[in-house]
Structure formats: C-alpha cells, structure tokens
Amino acid sequence: MANVEFKPQAAILLVQLGTPDSTSVPDVRRYLREFLSDRRVVETSPWIWQPILHTLVLPRRPKESAQKYAAIWTEAGSPLLVNTRLTAQALSEELKIRGRLVEVHWAMRYGNPGMAQALRDLRDRGFDKVLVVPMYPQYSATTSGTVFDVIAREFLTWRDIPSLRFVKSFHDDPGYIEAVADSIRQRWRQADGGRPDRLIFSFHGLPQSCVDQGDPYQKQCEESGALIAAALGLARDEWLVSYQSRFGREEWIQPYTQPTVEKLAGQGVKTIDVVCPGFLSDCIETLEEIDMEVHNAFMRAGGRRFRYIHCLNDAPLWIHALAEIVGSELSGWKTREVDLVRRR
C-alpha cells in the first residue's frame, strides 16, 4: 500500500475578477468590453447601455486605463494575476501539508485564463468534484453572483456535470478577520509605524440601487470593518468604512473614499492608513487608485502622512485561514489518503 499513488478526485478553483493581458490599449479595451458588458455589472438595458459603451466608453476609457495599468505593472505581469497565482500555489502547499489530496487551480472571471476553459480543463482531467471559491470575502451579485452565472452557463452544455460546491462569502470568518488585523498590526510595528489618526477600510463601491434591491454587500462590508476594528481594539472614532472605484453618474453607496480623506484632511486629521479588506490581492484598485490617486488627494488637502496597507496576497496567516475555509467546504468528499484507502 505504501507505493500506491492516489489521484485527486476533487479540485478547487479560485476565481478572481480579472485583468487585461497587457497594458496595450487594445488589450485593455478587450478586457473592459467583456467586463462592462456583464448584465450584473451594468444593469441598464443593453439596448441603452451597449450604444453608450461602444460610442462613448470604449473609444476613450481604455487609453486612460492603460496608463494606470502601466503605472503598476510588473516584470512578471499584472499584479493581480501574479498574486493570484502565488495564492493558489501557497494554498496547494498548505493543503498538502494537511494531507488533502486535492488540486488547486485558478481563473479569472474576465480576461485570461478564463473560467469556462478552466472548468473544461478540470473535466478533461477527470475531476468529478469541484469547489469554486470566488475571491471576494463580501458577497455581491456583481461579483460572486456573476461567477456562478459563468458556471451555470457552462454546465448547460455538459451532459455529465461534476458535484459542485460554491463559497458564497466569508466576510465574518474569524481566520480572514484575524489575517487582515494582523497585516495592519505588522504595518504599525514597522519603523515608520504607529497608529494613525484614522484607519480607513476602503471597499469597492456598488450602485445604491443594487443595495436597495437586496444585495447584502454593504452590510457585509460594514460587518467586516467592525470585526477587524474590534480585533485591533480600536475605538469607534478611530476608524471608518468608505467605498471606492465609482463608475458613471449613478449614485453609489457612500461615503466615497477620496472625498472622505479630503474631508478628514480639511478637519485637521494629519495621518491616515488605508486598508482594502474586500480585495484579497493587490491590483489596480489598490496600487493605483488608493496608493497613488487617493494618497495624492489626501496630501494635497493638507494631510501629513498617508500609508496604504497591502492586501493579504499570499501572507501565511491568510493562507492558513483560506485552507480552513476550503477544508470546511470539502467536508464529506474523499480528499484524504486515508479516505481513499478505505474505499479500496
């Protein structure tokens, strides 16, 4: 029995938002076209939205976005793609240490590598159990919901579908909360550390209409912020939740991040730290929007020190927490060698 090799029958698919293939304008345009054509992302009737997208947005926005991507692109490529790959590798190693016979794969909801192809690859390799983990701690129909849409559409074309499990959210998971809190503590312990006048939890924004129709996203963001603040022992006036990345003229959930930091500076707040708990991997929204645009806005408004606290990426404490999350979801599936021995 010692020489028997057991083939994993279950696979984990981590799904991130997506990224263009390069910083070229055509690649960015292709990515934005796919992203902004998702009916869950822009809920306006396509009869109205598609002409606007193709005549006003796509002729202009890709050039501006390409410049922003270029500002944060690395030699290894897109930070989001690089960090997602590292997270998957670290999770795979952690699960091996725990004796789990399961493979970890990753894909992007928009762009490459795409979800549909990733699911087909798992099918072709014989996996009959798939756990899909959208890399969004807080659920929204515009993020985790649209990941499920891809799965449903893809499985419509399959005669034999696998057993499927889906992690909806983990915004209040103790391991996730502690991992974010620990990343903040580590930043405060550094040479230029110490607590700021305010700690800001900046989450990606969402149209107010989505929340009005029942999307739980804002509530979960506020709960995550409160739990992290409690883990840090912060008083209520030492932290706040805000929302970034607004797109278009529609009202989004508030307060908005950039106006908030400008207002704080005007009120005499000199030092702030910003962390983005809704983003598990650093990306354009954190590295460019927060650490460049919002940073500069705060300093121009009279602030003295702005510090961006990086996403969890592949931090060991986060990988441990993620292994706990997926381990719970794998319950009942034969993913340990001892389980497979018993089956024989």
Sequence and secondary structure as in RCSB ss.txt:
>XXXX:A:sequence
MANVEFKPQAAILLVQLGTPDSTSVPDVRRYLREFLSDRRVVETSPWIWQPILHTLVLPRRPKESAQKYAAIWTE
AGSPLLVNTRLTAQALSEELKIRGRLVEVHWAMRYGNPGMAQALRDLRDRGFDKVLVVPMYPQYSATTSGTVFDV
IAREFLTWRDIPSLRFVKSFHDDPGYIEAVADSIRQRWRQADGGRPDRLIFSFHGLPQSCVDQGDPYQKQCEESG
ALIAAALGLARDEWLVSYQSRFGREEWIQPYTQPTVEKLAGQGVKTIDVVCPGFLSDCIETLEEIDMEVHNAFMR
AGGRRFRYIHCLNDAPLWIHALAEIVGSELSGWKTREVDLVRRR
>XXXX:A:secstr
 TT      EEEEEEEEEE SSSSHHHHHHHHHHHHT TTTS S HHHHHHHIIIIITTTHHHHHHHHHHHH BT
TB HHHHHHHHHHHHHHHHHHHTTB EEEEEEEEEESSBHHHHHHHHHHTT  EEEEEES SS  TTTHHHHHHH
HHHHHTT SS  EEEE    TT HHHHHHHHHHHHHHHTSTT S  SEEEEEEE  BHHHHHTT  HHHHHHHHH
HHHHHHHT  GGGEEEEEE   SSS BSSSBHHHHHHHHHHTT  EEEEE TT SS  HIIIIIIIIIIHHHHHH
TT SEEEEE   TT HHHHHHHHHHHHHHTTTS  BHHHHHHH 
